[in-house]
Amino acid sequence: MVLAKSKKSVGLGNSLMNDRFGKGKGSDRKRTSAITRTNHATGEQYLVNEKQDAAWVKMRSVTEQGALDEFLATAELAGTDFTAEKMNNVKIIHIDQKNPYLLSASEEKDVLGKHKMHRGRLTVPRRPKWDATTTPEELDIKEREAFLNWRRGLAELQENNDLLMTPFERNLEVWRQLWRVIERSDLIVQIVDARNPLLFRSEDLESYVKAVNPKKENLLLINKADMMTPMQRKAWAKHLRQAGISYKFFSAQLAKELIEARDLESDSDEETQAGPSTSAAQVDEPVKEEGATEGAKLEPELTEDGPSTSEVEEDTQILTVEELEDIFLRYSPTDPESGQKLQVGLVGYPNVGKSSTINALIGAKKVSVSSTPGKTKHFQTIHLSERVILCDCPGLVFPNFATTKADLVCNGILPIDQLREFTGPVGLITQRIPQPFLEAIYGIHIKTRALEEGGTGVPTASEFLRSYARARGFQTQGLGQPDESRAARYILKDYVNGKLLFVSPPPSIEDFIAFNHELYDELHLPEKRRAALAHALDNMSLAGGAEAASADIPLDDDFSADMIDLPAGPKTQKLDKGFFGPNAVQGQVTMPFNYQYTEQGRAAAAKNLSGRKARTLTAIEAGVDPKDVQASSSKKHFKGNPKGGKGKRRLARKANAEDD
């Protein structure tokens, strides 16, 4: 039995109605106080009712407001009213072509000016002075106070001057390892990434090293130099020489490949040692010549005082492991004590290849590696040879300025997997790398907005990501739209790992497009893409075929007009064949209405006879009895009596009965 509806029950609808139209609610609204408004156009004043809000709405915290909401809130506080006017000269401006997470050219110039103004305040924490009389407890208190003051100074610098800083190390224990490495090392080597050396270099660290002991030396080791062209290395070498910075170019990847090649040669030589002794002499001769050439390369810098062309070429070359160790030995103390070894401290960001450099140095020496623990367990002293000891400092992130968070992501400082906003970093990639090279390296076609429709000629982050996601089959769940977030992670990792190359120019060069022009040619494409591009070029019918097949085809703006699609693979060809094949296409012919009344229409509409009716019609036309035709052409089917079925068994029983 259904119970009667209770009159005391209160639902959500009744509560809302009572709150709005309940007893006395209308009179309460009529008695509200009025606010005087002024029309600034006419000077007229009028009264409006005060807006009543709930108490929890008034106490709600507002930290961010849109442009329109902020404007209206400010106008309401100022008691200003506005009258809307209808305007006919309305112009639609596309703002989706400008990425709000990136800076314009003028804004970036202003930010770089502020960085230059306050660069002197970017310091590293100093270790307080101490002597033999200082107790560990007193030293610990002094270090904590100095570290706290250092962090407060950086926070004030960032807040008062509206500057964006890179994430830096905030753990005192890690900085203590740096202090110990500096105190015990004769040479401090800063390892930086060649794609942006100034971002990973700390100027104040070099000053701190000299403040600890004027006899200590600094060296800037530019790792991953194989990603730079010779022209780019010359430009950076010129800038660093003018700034008075000691530097060298190095590549841990090339050193590793050279070591592996030497190991293979040594293994092959050991297998062929059973041959005549002349073969061993022939193998040893090139090694001696190579050592002689390396010594000849190092002589000009040691003997000559003024710069020469040979020294300039040496400054731009990528050093081998042996040459790097020789350079370390140049900085050894002039008056070393008996048995004292040169200690080299290696300092750098966690992702610049510091560990790869150490492994390359150790692997090339082929000596026993012993790790000697120091005062703490965080850094190691590695005996490289009888004369050199490497002091490995843990990866350290120094404070530095940055323009945007997108720049931090592209430089590998912020983790990519924890990224939420991806349009800024990907938009920075599309601005730096030409569209034809992106299309060639990924085998995609990026659809961009035309210039007459408000486009800029540079693909936006969304256009690039959607094209990449469609080509790779990345789709969102449910709607099946291109998964831009997943595509962004793949592209950003390719950029950080060096598949998409971009080298920041020195401060004296502003045109970064011309500076990186040599990186975007056919030789910098992956091997598979290069083979596909060569295959497509061979199939092209161009005037002067021999002249058209050039070795280097720059993928710049001139080449973008003639950019060709890469040949499709077997999977793509199979899909196209199945979709566009003759069996898949089912067309339907539609005839006009009066076609059914014509002779052709009647013939087409007539039902074709088949089976017994067709044979009967054929017999009548031939003047033969239809029964004779059916008897001669009849076909019996034994659908219910398969072999060995009921019919067979019935006939067998009948035959047995007759025999009895």
Solvent accessible surface area in square Angstrom, and as a share of the most:
residue,aa,sasa,rsa
1,M,229,1.02
2,V,140,0.81
3,L,155,0.77
4,A,100,0.77
5,K,181,0.77
6,S,65,0.42
7,K,202,0.85
8,K,182,0.77
9,S,64,0.41
10,V,108,0.62
11,G,38,0.37
12,L,141,0.70
13,G,45,0.43
14,N,81,0.42
15,S,48,0.31
16,L,112,0.56
17,M,112,0.50
18,N,88,0.45
19,D,91,0.47
20,R,153,0.56
21,F,131,0.55
22,G,22,0.21
23,K,203,0.86
24,G,38,0.37
25,K,67,0.28
26,G,40,0.38
27,S,48,0.31
28,D,71,0.37
29,R,136,0.50
30,K,173,0.73
31,R,174,0.63
32,T,34,0.20
33,S,69,0.45
34,A,56,0.44
35,I,64,0.33
36,T,73,0.43
37,R,38,0.14
38,T,38,0.22
39,N,37,0.19
40,H,128,0.57
41,A,95,0.74
42,T,102,0.59
43,G,51,0.49
44,E,108,0.48
45,Q,125,0.56
46,Y,75,0.28
47,L,125,0.62
48,V,51,0.29
49,N,116,0.60
50,E,68,0.31
51,K,144,0.61
52,Q,112,0.50
53,D,57,0.29
54,A,49,0.38
55,A,79,0.61
56,W,173,0.61
57,V,41,0.24
58,K,138,0.58
59,M,162,0.72
60,R,140,0.51
61,S,95,0.61
62,V,94,0.54
63,T,125,0.73
64,E,154,0.69
65,Q,87,0.39
66,G,40,0.39
67,A,92,0.72
68,L,122,0.61
69,D,82,0.42
70,E,95,0.43
71,F,109,0.45
72,L,93,0.46
73,A,34,0.26
74,T,81,0.47
75,A,11,0.09
76,E,99,0.44
77,L,162,0.81
78,A,75,0.58
79,G,26,0.25
80,T,31,0.18
81,D,57,0.29
82,F,116,0.48
83,T,102,0.59
84,A,104,0.81
85,E,142,0.64
86,K,194,0.82
87,M,125,0.56
88,N,140,0.72
89,N,123,0.63
90,V,113,0.65
91,K,168,0.71
92,I,145,0.74
93,I,126,0.64
94,H,90,0.40
95,I,140,0.71
96,D,85,0.44
97,Q,33,0.15
98,K,121,0.51
99,N,30,0.15
100,P,111,0.70
101,Y,116,0.44
102,L,13,0.07
103,L,59,0.30
104,S,41,0.26
105,A,88,0.68
106,S,75,0.49
107,E,77,0.35
108,E,73,0.33
109,K,152,0.64
110,D,95,0.49
111,V,34,0.20
112,L,91,0.46
113,G,37,0.36
114,K,64,0.27
115,H,7,0.03
116,K,166,0.70
117,M,143,0.64
118,H,29,0.13
119,R,84,0.31
120,G,73,0.70
121,R,121,0.44
122,L,18,0.09
123,T,43,0.25
124,V,3,0.02
125,P,3,0.02
126,R,91,0.33
127,R,31,0.11
128,P,26,0.17
129,K,190,0.81
130,W,118,0.41
131,D,79,0.41
132,A,107,0.83
133,T,116,0.67
134,T,27,0.16
135,T,60,0.35
136,P,105,0.66
137,E,119,0.53
138,E,88,0.39
139,L,25,0.13
140,D,47,0.24
141,I,100,0.51
142,K,90,0.38
143,E,4,0.02
144,R,135,0.49
145,E,101,0.45
146,A,32,0.25
147,F,16,0.07
148,L,87,0.43
149,N,92,0.47
150,W,25,0.09
151,R,88,0.32
152,R,139,0.51
153,G,31,0.30
154,L,5,0.02
155,A,46,0.35
156,E,94,0.42
157,L,1,0.01
158,Q,62,0.28
159,E,138,0.62
160,N,119,0.61
161,N,33,0.17
162,D,123,0.64
163,L,12,0.06
164,L,51,0.25
165,M,11,0.05
166,T,2,0.01
167,P,51,0.32
168,F,20,0.09
169,E,39,0.18
170,R,118,0.43
171,N,73,0.37
172,L,17,0.09
173,E,71,0.32
174,V,29,0.17
175,W,0,0.00
176,R,23,0.09
177,Q,1,0.01
178,L,1,0.01
179,W,1,0.00
180,R,46,0.17
181,V,0,0.00
182,I,1,0.00
183,E,66,0.30
184,R,93,0.34
185,S,0,0.00
186,D,29,0.15
187,L,0,0.00
188,I,1,0.00
189,V,0,0.00
190,Q,7,0.03
191,I,0,0.00
192,V,1,0.00
193,D,7,0.04
194,A,0,0.00
195,R,33,0.12
196,N,25,0.13
197,P,0,0.00
198,L,53,0.27
199,L,16,0.08
200,F,7,0.03
201,R,28,0.10
202,S,12,0.08
203,E,83,0.37
204,D,23,0.12
205,L,0,0.00
206,E,33,0.15
207,S,62,0.40
208,Y,11,0.04
209,V,0,0.00
210,K,80,0.34
211,A,78,0.61
212,V,58,0.33
213,N,54,0.28
214,P,103,0.65
215,K,162,0.68
216,K,15,0.07
217,E,61,0.27
218,N,25,0.13
219,L,4,0.02
220,L,1,0.01
221,L,0,0.00
222,I,0,0.00
223,N,2,0.01
224,K,47,0.20
225,A,0,0.00
226,D,57,0.30
227,M,38,0.17
228,M,9,0.04
229,T,11,0.06
230,P,83,0.52
231,M,73,0.33
232,Q,0,0.00
233,R,32,0.12
234,K,118,0.50
235,A,20,0.16
236,W,2,0.01
237,A,0,0.00
238,K,116,0.49
239,H,40,0.18
240,L,0,0.00
241,R,98,0.36
242,Q,134,0.60
243,A,60,0.46
244,G,68,0.66
245,I,23,0.12
246,S,54,0.35
247,Y,15,0.06
248,K,13,0.05
249,F,1,0.00
250,F,0,0.00
251,S,1,0.01
252,A,8,0.06
253,Q,102,0.45
254,L,73,0.36
255,A,5,0.04
256,K,111,0.47
257,E,86,0.39
258,L,66,0.33
259,I,22,0.11
260,E,88,0.40
261,A,44,0.34
262,R,80,0.29
263,D,48,0.25
264,L,128,0.64
265,E,108,0.48
266,S,51,0.33
267,D,74,0.39
268,S,52,0.34
269,D,46,0.24
270,E,113,0.51
271,E,141,0.63
272,T,87,0.51
273,Q,130,0.58
274,A,107,0.83
275,G,38,0.36
276,P,97,0.61
277,S,92,0.60
278,T,85,0.49
279,S,41,0.26
280,A,52,0.40
281,A,53,0.41
282,Q,120,0.53
283,V,63,0.36
284,D,74,0.38
285,E,100,0.45
286,P,74,0.47
287,V,97,0.56
288,K,147,0.62
289,E,113,0.51
290,E,80,0.36
291,G,39,0.37
292,A,68,0.52
293,T,70,0.41
294,E,29,0.13
295,G,33,0.32
296,A,56,0.43
297,K,94,0.40
298,L,17,0.08
299,E,103,0.46
300,P,26,0.16
301,E,65,0.29
302,L,117,0.58
303,T,101,0.59
304,E,86,0.39
305,D,151,0.78
306,G,41,0.39
307,P,121,0.76
308,S,35,0.23
309,T,109,0.64
310,S,50,0.33
311,E,23,0.10
312,V,53,0.30
313,E,118,0.53
314,E,10,0.04
315,D,25,0.13
316,T,13,0.07
317,Q,42,0.19
318,I,44,0.22
319,L,5,0.02
320,T,35,0.20
321,V,6,0.03
322,E,55,0.25
323,E,7,0.03
324,L,0,0.00
325,E,16,0.07
326,D,55,0.28
327,I,2,0.01
328,F,1,0.00
329,L,35,0.17
330,R,68,0.25
331,Y,57,0.21
332,S,41,0.26
333,P,46,0.29
334,T,140,0.81
335,D,107,0.55
336,P,72,0.45
337,E,130,0.58
338,S,119,0.77
339,G,80,0.77
340,Q,86,0.38
341,K,65,0.28
342,L,5,0.02
343,Q,39,0.17
344,V,0,0.00
345,G,0,0.00
346,L,0,0.00
347,V,0,0.00
348,G,3,0.03
349,Y,4,0.01
350,P,89,0.56
351,N,60,0.31
352,V,0,0.00
353,G,15,0.14
354,K,19,0.08
355,S,73,0.47
356,S,54,0.35
357,T,1,0.00
358,I,8,0.04
359,N,98,0.50
360,A,5,0.04
361,L,1,0.00
362,I,33,0.17
363,G,27,0.26
364,A,25,0.19
365,K,63,0.27
366,K,139,0.59
367,V,71,0.41
368,S,103,0.67
369,V,68,0.39
370,S,56,0.36
371,S,68,0.44
372,T,65,0.38
373,P,103,0.65
374,G,30,0.29
375,K,174,0.74
376,T,34,0.20
377,K,193,0.82
378,H,110,0.49
379,F,5,0.02
380,Q,85,0.38
381,T,6,0.04
382,I,11,0.06
383,H,57,0.25
384,L,2,0.01
385,S,28,0.18
386,E,151,0.68
387,R,149,0.54
388,V,0,0.00
389,I,19,0.10
390,L,0,0.00
391,C,0,0.00
392,D,33,0.17
393,C,0,0.00
394,P,38,0.24
395,G,30,0.28
396,L,0,0.00
397,V,31,0.18
398,F,4,0.02
399,P,9,0.06
400,N,10,0.05
401,F,8,0.03
402,A,5,0.04
403,T,30,0.18
404,T,17,0.10
405,K,136,0.58
406,A,4,0.03
407,D,21,0.11
408,L,5,0.03
409,V,2,0.01
410,C,6,0.04
411,N,26,0.13
412,G,19,0.19
413,I,30,0.15
414,L,44,0.22
415,P,71,0.45
416,I,20,0.10
417,D,101,0.52
418,Q,142,0.63
419,L,50,0.25
420,R,227,0.83
421,E,56,0.25
422,F,43,0.18
423,T,40,0.23
424,G,0,0.00
425,P,3,0.02
426,V,0,0.00
427,G,5,0.05
428,L,25,0.12
429,I,0,0.00
430,T,6,0.03
431,Q,87,0.39
432,R,40,0.14
433,I,1,0.01
434,P,32,0.20
435,Q,41,0.18
436,P,6,0.04
437,F,4,0.02
438,L,0,0.00
439,E,19,0.09
440,A,2,0.02
441,I,5,0.02
442,Y,3,0.01
443,G,36,0.34
444,I,18,0.09
445,H,118,0.53
446,I,3,0.01
447,K,154,0.65
448,T,56,0.33
449,R,70,0.25
450,A,40,0.31
451,L,123,0.61
452,E,149,0.67
453,E,105,0.47
454,G,33,0.32
455,G,12,0.11
456,T,83,0.48
457,G,49,0.47
458,V,66,0.38
459,P,5,0.03
460,T,26,0.15
461,A,5,0.04
462,S,45,0.29
463,E,36,0.16
464,F,0,0.00
465,L,0,0.00
466,R,75,0.27
467,S,12,0.08
468,Y,11,0.04
469,A,0,0.00
470,R,145,0.53
471,A,56,0.43
472,R,88,0.32
473,G,51,0.49
474,F,20,0.08
475,Q,122,0.54
476,T,54,0.31
477,Q,183,0.81
478,G,85,0.82
479,L,155,0.77
480,G,33,0.32
481,Q,87,0.39
482,P,17,0.11
483,D,31,0.16
484,E,36,0.16
485,S,44,0.28
486,R,95,0.35
487,A,0,0.00
488,A,1,0.01
489,R,93,0.34
490,Y,101,0.39
491,I,0,0.00
492,L,1,0.00
493,K,82,0.35
494,D,30,0.16
495,Y,12,0.05
496,V,35,0.20
497,N,111,0.57
498,G,14,0.13
499,K,87,0.37
500,L,1,0.01
501,L,24,0.12
502,F,13,0.05
503,V,0,0.00
504,S,21,0.14
505,P,29,0.18
506,P,2,0.01
507,P,86,0.54
508,S,95,0.62
509,I,60,0.30
510,E,159,0.71
511,D,79,0.41
512,F,68,0.28
513,I,105,0.53
514,A,59,0.46
515,F,6,0.03
516,N,1,0.00
517,H,81,0.36
518,E,80,0.36
519,L,2,0.01
520,Y,10,0.04
521,D,23,0.12
522,E,17,0.08
523,L,101,0.50
524,H,67,0.30
525,L,5,0.02
526,P,45,0.28
527,E,142,0.64
528,K,175,0.74
529,R,67,0.25
530,R,86,0.31
531,A,64,0.50
532,A,24,0.19
533,L,1,0.00
534,A,40,0.31
535,H,98,0.44
536,A,11,0.09
537,L,42,0.21
538,D,110,0.57
539,N,106,0.54
540,M,59,0.26
541,S,113,0.73
542,L,89,0.44
543,A,105,0.82
544,G,43,0.42
545,G,48,0.46
546,A,98,0.76
547,E,150,0.67
548,A,38,0.29
549,A,76,0.59
550,S,58,0.37
551,A,86,0.67
552,D,79,0.41
553,I,18,0.09
554,P,59,0.37
555,L,1,0.01
556,D,33,0.17
557,D,114,0.59
558,D,122,0.63
559,F,29,0.12
560,S,48,0.31
561,A,91,0.71
562,D,97,0.51
563,M,41,0.18
564,I,35,0.18
565,D,122,0.63
566,L,33,0.17
567,P,60,0.38
568,A,51,0.40
569,G,34,0.32
570,P,117,0.74
571,K,159,0.68
572,T,62,0.36
573,Q,106,0.47
574,K,156,0.66
575,L,117,0.58
576,D,66,0.34
577,K,160,0.68
578,G,54,0.52
579,F,143,0.60
580,F,141,0.59
581,G,12,0.12
582,P,123,0.78
583,N,140,0.72
584,A,54,0.42
585,V,96,0.55
586,Q,166,0.74
587,G,74,0.72
588,Q,170,0.76
589,V,126,0.72
590,T,121,0.71
591,M,97,0.43
592,P,88,0.55
593,F,158,0.66
594,N,99,0.51
595,Y,66,0.25
596,Q,88,0.39
597,Y,133,0.51
598,T,57,0.33
599,E,136,0.61
600,Q,118,0.53
601,G,2,0.02
602,R,146,0.53
603,A,74,0.57
604,A,76,0.59
605,A,81,0.63
606,A,61,0.47
607,K,182,0.77
608,N,136,0.70
609,L,91,0.45
610,S,90,0.58
611,G,42,0.40
612,R,149,0.55
613,K,135,0.57
614,A,31,0.24
615,R,93,0.34
616,T,39,0.22
617,L,83,0.41
618,T,85,0.50
619,A,3,0.02
620,I,110,0.56
621,E,134,0.60
622,A,71,0.55
623,G,70,0.67
624,V,71,0.41
625,D,72,0.37
626,P,38,0.24
627,K,153,0.65
628,D,86,0.45
629,V,40,0.23
630,Q,59,0.26
631,A,79,0.61
632,S,96,0.62
633,S,55,0.35
634,S,72,0.46
635,K,157,0.67
636,K,164,0.70
637,H,115,0.51
638,F,143,0.60
639,K,179,0.76
640,G,65,0.62
641,N,66,0.34
642,P,85,0.53
643,K,201,0.85
644,G,48,0.46
645,G,10,0.09
646,K,139,0.59
647,G,11,0.11
648,K,118,0.50
649,R,120,0.44
650,R,139,0.51
651,L,116,0.58
652,A,53,0.41
653,R,148,0.54
654,K,128,0.54
655,A,50,0.39
656,N,89,0.46
657,A,69,0.53
658,E,129,0.58
659,D,121,0.62
660,D,157,0.81
